[in-house]
Amino acid sequence: MVHDILLVLLGLVIGAVIGFFGCRRFMQGYLKKNPPINEKMIETLMSSMGRKPNSKQIKQVMSQMNRMK
């Protein structure tokens, strides 16, 4: 009885550790393929909408994006 409970707990701990590292590896690969937004992306987006952004506007948008995280 106690032996079975210990095996289940051990299986849960091992599964959690493997799941953590697997998820971590997946997210690192995802962020390499799809990097977070940067100033150049914001400038391109604003230019495509017909606006010529200056550096102050880009920094304002970046600070708003960082606050939303």
C-alpha positions, -999 to 999 in steps of 0.1 A, spaced: 0 0 0 26 25 11 49 12 -17 23 20 -43 17 55 -30 55 62 -31 57 49 -67 29 72 -77 45 102 -60 79 94 -76 62 91 -110 46 125 -105 78 142 -95 97 127 -124 69 137 -148 69 172 -135 107 176 -139 106 161 -174 77 183 -183 94 215 -170 126 209 -190 106 199 -221 85 230 -219 115 252 -213 133 238 -244 101 243 -265 98 279 -254 134 287 -261 130 273 -297 98 292 -301 114 325 -290 143 320 -314 119 315 -343 95 343 -332 115 369 -313 96 395 -292 88 428 -307 115 454 -310 119 490 -321 125 481 -358 93 461 -359 73 490 -344 89 514 -369 79 491 -398 44 487 -385 39 524 -381 54 531 -416 30 506 -431 1 524 -416 12 556 -433 30 573 -404 66 583 -402 75 577 -365 102 595 -347 123 579 -320 102 594 -292 71 578 -305 88 544 -309 101 546 -274 66 554 -261 51 524 -279 79 502 -265 73 514 -230 36 507 -234 43 472 -246 66 465 -217 40 477 -192 14 453 -207 36 422 -201 
